[in-house]
């Protein structure tokens, strides 16, 4: 079970998490608990690390450390109960103080050095989880459940040294099994999400969605029956409820559908999160911490052909379109390869690609923040005149229609674009992979909300078939 930052937002919420874990343990399950940092703490750690490197003010660090100590001490006291509450809170706060002292030394060191390396960022940002885990552990102990807390590295998550986006090494799976499995019969291990350590023992982080990724790695290593991701939502929804209030929870979804949704803007899961689960065929369940009786969404390996052709409609904002065109592109070998290599070297993330059979243009969707450097890099690469125009458009969004039932079902694209045509939504660019699980297209930013609403209704995702 992994609990996100909102789920462990403060001491009372941590107590709720401990009670949930105990309830499942008492029902005869073996439980491992993976925790995120307290709500907002990681952002504050990164903000103060950045300020320390830029301003060098140790006084600001002292203030931040005082606030951080107060927040976590309060959480420790609020998270424990029973006749041993004071004793347990004292043990937890002593451990917190040792870790906060290490953190303070690191931040002051950054003040003096005036430099913040990627390795330092991983070290500083790891403290959110490293401070949360002892509190969760103390809360379980106060409920009479044996528990011990581990950092990701102590649990056996050994990674590459790609700071900020580390990958787990294969040895992690045997180490986790060796270190954690013997404890499961009579206790609940609490493991920090998001962080691991390199083979040299240096703290690393797993990037966006890192705590979910940790849970997936640990679940796969232990051959868990299921991996549960507890969040503040009811599961994976048919679309963003802020766009369509009638959006519903999807009860069952396949791995491939969940990954397509996460690639195209649904923030419930990061695509890498479920890779270890996929590899080992373990179902992943997304549940709401604040409504535990709700079944949530279960993500499974294969689905029988579903009557629901489309499962969800999602939208990516803050993207931009680049259209590359020129008559000399036709029949010239290697143009696309040069475009993609140039953008990769410039550190540009390409979200979507489309090329007409005429070969006279290539359309790309990139992160909006990458637009300027992408356009500059392409213009610099093709100074010889093969490409005539590089046209940019910031006012776009990408809408994706996702569903395994779309494969081998004739007429889905016709319904999608027919419905958009009736609603007078102009489609700028279209892309569909050979898997047929996803049709994605770019529209003007002003049309994005209408496009999602129209398609959600067209495929009966609001319950109206």
Secondary structure, DSSP 8 states (H G I E B T S, - for coil): -EE-TTTTSSHHHHHHHHHHHHHHHHTT----EEE--STTHHHHHHHHHHHHHHH--HHHHHHHHHHHHHHHHHHHHHT--STTHHHHHHHHHHHHHHHHHHHHHHHHHHHHHT---HHHHHHHHTHHHHHHHHHHHHHHHHTT--EEEE-HHHHT-EE-S-TTS--B-THHHHHHHHHHGGGTTT-EEEEESSEEEETTS-EEE--TTHHHHHHHHHHHHTT-SEEEEEESSSS-BSS-TTT-TT--B-SEEEHHHHHHHHHTT-TTS-GGGGHHHHHHT-EEEEEEGGGTTS--EEEES-----S-S--EEEEEEEEEEEEEE-GGGTT-TTHHHHHHHHHHHTT--EEEEEE-TT-SEEEEEEEGGGHHHHHHHHHHHTTTSS--EEEEEEEEEEEEEE-GGGTT-TTHHHHHHHHHHHTT--EEEEEE-TT-SEEEEEEEGGGHHHHHHHHHHHTTTTS--
